[in-house]
Amino acid sequence: MKLLKLIANLGYGSRKEVLAIFRDGRITDVDGEVLYSDDKVEHSRVRIDGEPLDPPPGMLLMMHKPTGYTCSTSDPGQVVYDLLPPRFRQRSPVVATVGRLDRDTTGLLLMTDDGKLLHKIVSPKSKLPKVYEATLARDLRGDEVKVFASGKLMLESEREPLAPAHLEVLGPRQARLTLTEGRYHQARRMFAAVGNHVETLHRSRVGGLELGALPMGQWRLLDATDLERLFAVPARQGA
């Protein structure tokens, strides 16, 4: 791919704007030699103002989503894209969230510009476990572990029962919930179905990938090792 198209697709500007960057001599190779719009150079060797290019297409990143941010490009309030470099909004292919966390849920959010990878992660066939820590408004009544594991729990307005889910009681109002589905607001709706209300909700793991010590509001690129870890957990684990 010629440099002009590559750099424009990475969100550095329209083709006209990127051409202006070329004319100013700001695009060079790693040795400082000026590059031109029709050159074909390995991605890792290109520099703009001395800085490496943003990640190439096919990237996957992990973010520690804070409260108050939505997984949207059009919400008038704060969105998760505000936490990324501004150019990421202009990339082609687009950078999309892998599923969603609602405005009030914190934790591990995956984002990618690889459509095939996105669909593999969210596909019901993958059954990747997603782990949430919940703080509840009322004490657990005692039968939630059995109800959630039954495979018979119905959510309001749903026609199919939920798949069995694993609930670990951490305290009277603290629980860890592992899901292998991704229905709308599922964790919150499950606790509502047993007469409780979620006050705080945090996702700590997807598949075999843990959020770890990544600070809230920060993100990092994932590599091949991370991707292997993501799919390393058997579908039945935690279900």
Secondary structure as GFF3:
##gff-version 3
##sequence-region A 1 239
A	DSSP	alpha_helix	3	9	.	.	.	ID=ss1
A	DSSP	alpha_helix	15	23	.	.	.	ID=ss2
A	DSSP	beta_strand	27	29	.	.	.	ID=ss3
A	DSSP	three_ten_helix	43	45	.	.	.	ID=ss4
A	DSSP	beta_strand	46	48	.	.	.	ID=ss5
A	DSSP	beta_strand	51	52	.	.	.	ID=ss6
A	DSSP	beta_strand	60	65	.	.	.	ID=ss7
A	DSSP	three_ten_helix	80	83	.	.	.	ID=ss8
A	DSSP	three_ten_helix	86	90	.	.	.	ID=ss9
A	DSSP	beta_strand	96	97	.	.	.	ID=ss10
A	DSSP	beta_strand	105	112	.	.	.	ID=ss11
A	DSSP	alpha_helix	115	122	.	.	.	ID=ss12
A	DSSP	beta_strand	130	136	.	.	.	ID=ss13
A	DSSP	alpha_helix	144	149	.	.	.	ID=ss14
A	DSSP	beta_strand	166	171	.	.	.	ID=ss15
A	DSSP	beta_strand	174	179	.	.	.	ID=ss16
A	DSSP	alpha_helix	186	193	.	.	.	ID=ss17
A	DSSP	beta_strand	198	206	.	.	.	ID=ss18
A	DSSP	beta_strand	209	210	.	.	.	ID=ss19
A	DSSP	beta_strand	219	221	.	.	.	ID=ss20
A	DSSP	alpha_helix	224	230	.	.	.	ID=ss21
###
